[in-house]
Amino acid sequence: MPDPVLDGVSPAEVRVRFSPSPTGDPHVGLIRTALFNWAFARHYGGTFVFRIEDTDAARDTEESYGALLDSFRWLGLTWDEGPEVGGPHAPYRQSERGDIYARVAATLLESGHAYHCYCTQQELEERRAVARAAGRPSGYDGHCRALTADQVAAFRAEGREPVLRFRMPDRSVSVDDLVRGRITVDAANVFDYVIVRANGQPLYPLVNPVDDALMGITHVLRGEDLLSSTPRQVVLHEVLRDVGIARGPMPRYGHLPFVMGEGNRKLSKRDPESSLQLYRDRGFLPEGLLNYLALLGWSIGEDREIFSMAEMAAAFDVTRVNPNPARFDLKKAEAINGVWLRRLEPDDLADRMVPHLQKADLLADPPTPHQRALLRAATPLVRERMTVLDQSVSMLGFLFVDGDVLQVDDAATSSVLTPEAGPALAAARDALLGLPEWTTESIERSLRAALVDGLGLKPKHAFGPVRVAVTGRRVSPPLFESIELLGRERTLTRLDNALEHVTEPV
């Protein structure tokens, strides 16, 4: 049975593209769109094109361009054509394709599918206000569609430089959206639009569909915020074929749901919580973050939430994307990341924690052999307790600081390291001082005998002060294992420091 999504295109002919603008940091909504395109291409065995839309010189930066490529490499979203890879339709940066757009614009003008518009911004606003007051659509009214030579000469004499507008047909336009079904825009709401500024700069409504047509893009999956521009681009695609610029099938469109943030508002790149770099800094794994982003509007089925990107690609069906907005839930993202973190081999997990511990000045660069061995030994203690890698700093930091510079959490100091903790700390120090064998088992046996049996303390009150004294926190990796790794000398030093604190005169 033919696949209705392909609409006559063979699986190997599938070509999708991801075409971001290099402005600011990449955000999670952008990455979700890239992921769905990548999965679509991989599902059919087609081609994933990475294209850079950088015609806005005032906003686009090389720094953002570099961040985009670095982000894709970190995520493992490999592209088949594009920057650093090349391909038959190079160049893949719009800033390097100006001659192509100029030729297409000239062809559209010569064929009558585009025309020069001399209206000033003030004139446009005035006519729009009149239309709104009369209850009519306030789009462009076609004022310059059929100017006479004398009118053009008069405008030129005033020094006006025209924009180039695309001539839309006087009919409704329909799109069979892969996510939202059939969408029809009435002719009354289809307006001629600007494709080239007066200074000759081509605009998104021209360059985007021109590149799609010339690069043979078969399916366009993008955010629903671009849905309003789709009828215009569909007509432009038709015209590009009529004038012989483009060949091949018309692209099919699918508009992905918004990703919503706090307060049920659309997450945008201006929101700090949307920044991909934030999640990289916090220590999300690429596997975990992509797994979560895949769930924003799509499901693999069977109530499954944990799956690899290979599994996603094998199962991906764009018609099962939910058109309703998807909410970014940070706690769920962390939980899913925690699952992937626990799937790592201990040595792999230790290696991934290294940059976060180095950033906190806890490890040398590169780590010393002793530091690396200590980290590998400690990793199993925190593997089940972490959801993101930067938690390693608070959980394991006590192992990598000197005994006399341990920073004790203020809340732990005020609530645990009180004068009442003195007997437990002293008994713990005495019990450990002469311990002949420094192992987890002997440490636990000795401390239980001294504090629980000897002082009659409940475990919470017995071991709480010891935990804060040696780790600086009320919550830490398992205490006895931590003490073994910390070592006899540093453990005793920290117990002495805690005893001095709790016995200081008030």
N, C-alpha and C positions, 0 to 999 in steps of 0.2 A: 504493500500500500504506500503510495507517495507520501512523503513527509510534507504537511501543509506549511510548515515553517520555511522549508527550503524553496517551495514554490517553483519547482523545475530546475533549481540549481543543484548540481551534484555536490555531495559532501566535501569533496576535495576542492571544489571551486569556492567554498565559503570564505569570505574575506570580511573581517570586522576590524574596526580601528578604535583606538583610544587616543583622543586628541586634546590634551589639556593645554592651558595657557600657563606659561612659567611666571606666575605672579604669586608671591608669598609662599608659605610652606604648604606642601601637599596635605590635604585633609581627608578624613576617613570616608566621607561621602564620595569624594573623587576616587579613592581607592576601591570602594565598593563597586562603582561603575566599571573601573578597569578590570576588576576581578570577574564580573559577569561577562564582559566581552572576552576575556581570556578563556573562561570556562566554555563559552559558546564555541569559540574557535577550536579548542582542544577536543570538545565533544564530537565535532564533525570531522576532525582531522584537517581543518582548514588553516587559514593564515591570520595571525594576529599582527596588525600593523600599529606601530607606535608613531604618532605624528605630533608635532609640536606646533601649536597655533600661537605664533609670536609676532603677529603683525602690529600689535599695540606697543610701539617703542617707548611710550611714556610709562608703561606699567610693567612690561616684561623685563626680566633681569637674567643675566648669566648665572647668578647665584641660585635663583629659583630653578633654572634649567638643570643645573648640576644636581640640585636636591631631588628633582623628579627622577633623574636617571639613577641616582644613588638609592632612592626609595624603592624603585622597581627591582634593582639588584638585590637589595636587602630582603624584600618580600619573596623573591624567587619567581616573579611574574616575567618570564622571558618573552621577548618579542621576536617575531620572524623577519620583520622589515622595520627599518627606522634608524634613528641615530645610533652610531657605533656599529651597526649591523649592515646598513645599506639596503639595497634592493632595486628592483627594476623600475621603480617610480621615484627614485631620488631626484632632488633632495626632499627630506621629510621635515624640514623646518620651513614654515610659511614665509619667514623673512627672507628666505633664499629663492622664493618662487615668484617674485614680483613680475618678471617678464611674462610668465604664464598667465597671471591674472589680467595683466594689461591687454594681452592678445584676446583673451576671452571677452573682456569688457568691450573692446573695439568691435568684435564680431557681433555682440548683442546689440550694440548701438547701430551698426550698419544694417543689421537685419530687421530693425524696428522693434525688437523685443526690449529695448531700453531707450531712454530718452533723457535729455538734459533738463534739469529742473533748476530754475533761478530763484525760487521763493526764498525769502529771508526767514530766519527763525521767528522774528516778530510777526511776519505775515502768516506764517503757519499757525502760531499760537492764537492769533486773532480769529482766524477762520475756524479753528478747532473750538474755540469758546462759543462762537455763533452756533456751530453744529450741536454742541452739547446743550446749549440753551433751547434749541429747537427739538431736542430729543432724538437727534440723528447720531449715527456713529461718527466718532471724531477723528478717524484716520485721515490720511492724505486724500484730498478731494479731486486729484487729477488735474489741477489747475494748469500745469505745463505740458499736458499730454499732446496737445496739438497747437503749439505756438507757431505763429507766422514768422517769416524771415524778418519782417519789420519789428515784431515784438522781441525777437532774439537780439536784433541789432540795438534796440533801445536798452535792453538789460545790459548788454555788453558796454554800451556807452556810459552806463552808470558805474561800470567797474565791477559788476557782479560776476563771480565765478560759479559755474553750475556744479551741482552734484549730479551723479548718474543714478537714475531710478529704473528699477525693473518694472516692466509693464505686466501687471497681473491680468488674467482673463476675466471677463464679466460673467463668471459662473461660479457655482459652489465648487469646493475642492474636498475630496474624500480621501481618507487614509485608513488602511486596514492595519491598525496598530497591533503588534504581537502581544502586548500586555493588556491593552484597554479596549480592544475590539475596534469596530468601525467608527471613525470620527469624521464628521462632515462639518465644514465651515461654510456658512452661507456667503453668497457673493457680496452681500451688503457689508460683510466684515472682512473682506479680502482687499487689501489696499496695496497700491504701488509702493515699493520700499527702496531705500537708498542702498546701492551696492558699492559705490565709489564716492569718497568725499571730494570736495572741491579741490583739495590739494593733490588729488590723484591716489590717495591711500585706499586700497580695497578693504571692504568691511567683511565681517564674519558672514553675513547672509550670502555673500558671493563666494568667498574663498573656501568655506566649509563644504558646500555641495560641489563646487568645482573639483576640489581635491578628492572627494568621495567618488565622483564620476570618473576622473582620470585614473584613479588608483583601483578602480574596479571593485569598490566596496559593495558587498551584497546585502549586508545587514547592519543597521545602525542602532545600537543600544545606548541610550543616554538618559539623563535625568529628565523628569517630567517638567522642569522649569523651562525646557526648550521646546515643549510641545506646541506652543503658539507659533513657533517659526516653521514648523514642519510643513504645513500646507504651501507656504511660499517656496520652500526648498523642493517639494515634490514638483511644483510647476517648473521651477528652474531646471530640474533634472530632465523634464520632458523637452524643454526648449534646447538644452545642450545636445540632446539626441537629434532634434529636428535640424539643427544647424551643423551637425556632423562633428561636434567637438567630442562627444562621448558615445561610447558603444557599450553593449552588454546590458544586463538586466537592471531595472530600477532597484535601488536599495529598498529593503523592507525595514520599517521602523518599529522599535519597541521602546516605550518610555518608562523608565524605572521609577519607583516611588521615592518620594522625599525621605531623607533620614532626619528624624526629629530629635531635638535635644531637650534640655530641661524646659519646663513650662510649655511643652508641646509646641515648640516653635522650630522652624526649619533650621537645621544645623548648617552653618556657613563657615567659610574659611576664616572669618573674623572672630569666631568663637574659640577661645583658648582650648576648650575641651575637644575641639574637632581636629587639632593638629596631630598629624601622624608622628611628628618628632616627639610630642609629649609621651606617646605610648612606647616609642623606642627608648626614650630616656628612662621611663619607669620599668623597662625590662619586660615588655610583652615579647613573646616569641612570634616570629612571622607565621608559624603554623597556627598558633592560637588566635592571633588577631584576624587572619584571613578566615579561619573557621567561623569566628563570630560574625564577621562582616557578611559572610555568605548567608547567614540566617536573617539578615535584614531585608526581608521581602521574598525569601525563597526558602524552601524546605526540601531536604533530600528524601523525606517521607519516613514512614514507620516510626514516628516519634523519635527519630535519631537527631541528636544535636552535635555529636562528635564524629568528624569525618575528615579525611585528608583531602588535599586539593585534587589528587588523582581520582579519588572517589567522587568528588564533586563534579569534575569534568565528565566522568563516565555517566553520571546521572542527570546532568544539567538539561533542563527543559524550560526555555524562556516563557512558554505559555503558562507555566505554573508560577510565575512571579506574581505576587500579590500586588495589585495596583494601589492599595491603601498605604498611607505613610507608615514607615517603620521607625520605631523609637530606639535610639541608642541607649542601652542599659549598661552602665559601667560595671555594676556588680556582676552581671551575667557575663560580660566580657572577661572580667578577671577570673571568674569561676572556670570558664572554658579554657582560658590560658593556663590555669592551674592544672587542669587535666593533662594538657600537652606538656607542661613542665615536668610532671611526674612520669611521663612516658620516656623522658630522656634517660639515657644511660648516665650513671653517676659522674663519670669522668667528663662527659659532654656537658652536663649541667654545671659542673665545677668550672669548666672552661668558659661557659657563657656568663658566669657570675664575675669573672675576673675584671672586665672593664668597669663594672659598677663599684667594685671594691677599690679599684685604682682611682676612680673619680673621687671617691671619699678619702683618698690618701691613706688607705689601709694596706695596700699592696704596692710593692715596687713595680717598675715597668722596665723589663719583664719581672714577674714575681721571682723571688729567690727560690731555690730548691726546697728549703724548709717551708716557706709560705705555701708553695704549691702542694707539698705533701700534707700540710696541715689542712688546707682547704679541701683536698680530696677526702681526707679522713672525716671532716666535719659535714660534708655534703649530705650523707645519708641521714644526719640528724635533723636537717631542715627540709628535706625533699618533700615530705608530706604536709608541711606547714606553710609553704610559700605558694603564692598565686602569680607573683611577678618577680623578676630577678632583682630589682633594687631593694627588695625586702632583705636580701642577703646582708646589706649594710647594717641594719638594726639587729638582725638575728645573729650574725657572725662577727660583727665588728669587735666584740670583746676579746676575741682570740688574737687579733692582730694589732692591738695597742699595747703599749708598755704598761706594766702593773701600776705605776704611779700616776698615770694620766687617764685612767678610766673615768669617763663621764657617766655619772649615775643619774638616771631619770629623776627629775625634781619630784614628781608625784610619788615615785618609789621611795625616795629619800624621806619625804614627810610622812608617808603612811606605813613604811616598813622598817626603815633604819631609825627606829626610835630607841630611847633608853631601854625599853622592855626587851629589845632584841639582843642586848648585850650578852646575857647568859648563853643564848643559842650560838652566837658568833664565837664566843670564847670556847665553848665546848667543842664546836666544829673545828676550830683551829687546833686545839689540843689533840683531838682525835686524829687529825690528818698529819700532825707534825711528825709523829713517829711511825707512820704507816710503812711497813716494810715493802709492800708491793703496791705500786701506783696503777691500779686497774679499776675499771668501772665497778666490777663486782666487789672488790675490797673497799673501795671508797664508799659505796652504798652501804655495805655491811657495817663499816665503822661509824658512819654518820647516823644510821638508824639506831645503833646501839647507844651512841652518846646522847642523841637528842630525843629520840622517841622513848627508848627504854630508860635511859639514864635520867633525863629531865622530865619525862612524862608529858612531853609536848605532842599535840596533834601534828601530823605531817605538814599541814599548811603553815602552822606557826613555827615548826622546826626548820623547814627548808626554805621558807620564803625569804628570811633575812640572808641566808647563805646565797641564795640565787641572786638577789640584788647586789650583794657584796662582790660576787665574782663575775657577774655578767652586766651589771648596771641596769637591769630591767626586771620587772615582775614577771614578764613572760619571756621565755627563752627556750632554746633547744633543751632536750632532756638534761637534767642537772648533773647527774653523776657522770654521764658520758662527756659533758662539757668540761667538768673538772679534770677528768683524765687528759683531755686534749690540751687544756690550759697549762697543765704541768704543776708540779709541787711548788716550785719557788714562786711563781706568779699567783697561784691560788692563796698561798699563805700571806703573801704581801698584801693582797686585796682584802683578806680577812682582817689583817692588822689595821689597814687604813679604815675599814668600816668600824672596827672596835674603837679606834681613836675618835671617829665622828660621833658615835653614840654615847661615849663617856665624856665628851667635852662638857665643861661646866656651862650651865645656861646663864 
